[in-house]
Amino acid sequence: MFETLIKFFKFCDEENRKKFYGSIVVGIFNSLFMALRIAAVAVMLRGIIGTAIEGRPFEAKTVWASFAIMCLSVIGGIVTRKFTAMWQCEGGYRTCAKKRIEIAEHLRYLPMGYFNSNSLGEITSVTTNTMESVGDVATRAVMMVFQGLLDTALIIVMLFFFDWRIALIALAGFILFEIVNLFMRLAVKNISAEKIKDDAAEIGKVLEHIQGIAEVKAYNLVGKRSRELNDVINRRKKTLIKMEMRCIPVSNIQSLVAKLCGVAMMVASIYFYLNSSMNLADCSTMLVCSFMLFNALEAGGNYSALLRTIDIGVTKASKILSLPTMNIEGRNNQNENASSNLYGEYSRDSFIQADNIDFSYGGTSSGARKIIDGISLSIPEASTTAIVGPSGGGKTTLCHLLSRFWDVDKGCVTLCGKDVRDYSMDSLMKNFSFVFQNVYLFHDTIANNIRFGEADAPMEKVIAAAKKACCHDFISDLPEGYETVIGEGGASLSGGERQRISIARAIMKDSPIIILDEATANVDPENERDLMEAVSELTKEKTVIMIAHRLKTVRHADQIFVIDKGRIAEHGKHEELLAKNGIYSRFVASRKEAVSWKL
């Protein structure tokens, strides 16, 4: 139990850790104030019993003394409980909020391969369910468990001042209670891990079901896919029920131990009074204490079963935060903007250069299939470079390596004559704008989606970018114009409209390098003209790297690289490559044949 609490405290940042430590210190005083109730009861009972048995006159100061002690106990308890509860709540919830942000920041700098090999449901579960559970459970469990231990321990210490024999009985009950509590924590040890695993599976299946609902309906698999979703939900339900069913019997045994210990204290107190080894006042005080002793401990004991959830949650979050990032500050800790040419002169013909680069998604491990195999190329500044080739040949991966979405396994990629790994990740990304085939827009206003990379940009700049991207007209026709809130992913817009908003976003960023990954592949003919105008506006005086299958988008490129099986199969201009009668020539022929088909 203490290992879990220590692990959680280490997980907290320094500011919130201090809140928990402060709450523990104040909690000790809270327990002292709670224990003072025994003193108040003892003073009153001794006064009443002394008057009734010994015939002494009842003194008003006895009442006032007991009243003063009780007031001190109640007021002190209220004040200290307020601070312990407030600090623990703030510490728990703020820790989880900061860790969510920290995880999000950490994910920004992980290789993109991490997201390809890991379930979206798993990542979502850690940042939502897991962290929410840690926040809720940690706040209550730490408060209840720790306070229950403190209250009970200090009451037992106070009992030693009245009668050491009763105190030993209470101590034995306390130890037995903790032994039973240990069995309860062991009982839920494995099921807690299963619960968190089922949480991730449920979120992943729900996301998959929602995102793929169109395909599910199109292939008439609604029943089958719904059954799969229901199976995951039912499995999680059974896990939660199993967890409760494991806890309830042990929790009842805990409660029974606490009650029986109270009964043992009562029986022993009466016995000691009857054999004249304990006076009536102390006996009466012990009888009252037997009801008070284990209340706090029982409440804390029931929450202690949830400590395993904290342990697993902290472990899963820490695992993500420990994943190695892509050296975000740069190998030489250089934060300059590459485009500012602070490194001195460089060759304009080798503005971007790849030198014998290799890459595999499995890294350099044995058996990993090479996606990029020994590619070398140079891209001049302010030129247009087209990358074509068969699907799966490595075109997108090559662009990702040039912009350092991943690090190469071998060789190097340079920008302005310097290895891209020498720049900080943030400064490097300032030099690249991307327009992907599958555009993602956020559940926000159109204006905020356009100014995504420049949150404080004035509306005039947003509108100017939209006009250049040929999307101002259709935005103006919307009921709320630029303040129209679009659905998550841009589901409420057509493909061409999403693409143009994405281009407007890239225009706002105004980076010197533009990467177009099949930007016009899924656009209908009606939108193609506007989209091509938008692309033309975006790429003016820029270094452009485009992946495309449409002939009209590549034939005027300054150079064309044909990528096949991770290698450069052909390189040259449109006319030069046609003359070679190779892969590119066959590509052009197939494009022409496809265009000639009509319905």
Secondary structure, DSSP 8 states (H G I E B T S, - for coil): -HHHHHHHHHHS-HHHHHHHHHHHHHHHHHHHHHHHHHHHHHHHHHHHHHHHHH-----HHHHHHHHHHHHHHHHHHHHHHHHHHHHHHHHHHHHHHHHHHHHHHHHHTS-HHHHHHS-HHHHHHIIIIIHHHHHHHHHHHHHHHHHHHHHHHHHHHHHTTT-HHHHHHHHHHHHHHHHHHHHHHHHTHHHHHHHHHHHHHHHHHHHHHHHTHHHHHHTT-HHHHHHHHHHHHHHHHHHHHHHHHHHHHHHHHHHHHHHHHHHHHHHHHHHHHHTTSS-HHHHHHHHHHHHHTTHHHHHHHHHHTTHHHHHHHHHHHHHHHTS----TT-TT-B---GGGTTT----GGGSEEEEEEEEETTTTSTT--EEEEEEEEEE-TT-EEEEE-STTSSHHHHHHHHTTSS--SEEEEEETTEEGGGB-HHHHHTTEEEEESS----SSBHHHHHTTT-TT--HHHHHHHHHHTT-HHHHHTSTTGGG-B--GGGTTS-HHHHHHHHHHHHHHHT-SEEEEESTTTT--HHHHHHHHHHHHHHTTTSEEEEE---HHHHTT-SEEEEEETTEEEEEE-HHHHHHHTSHHHHHHHHHHHHHH---
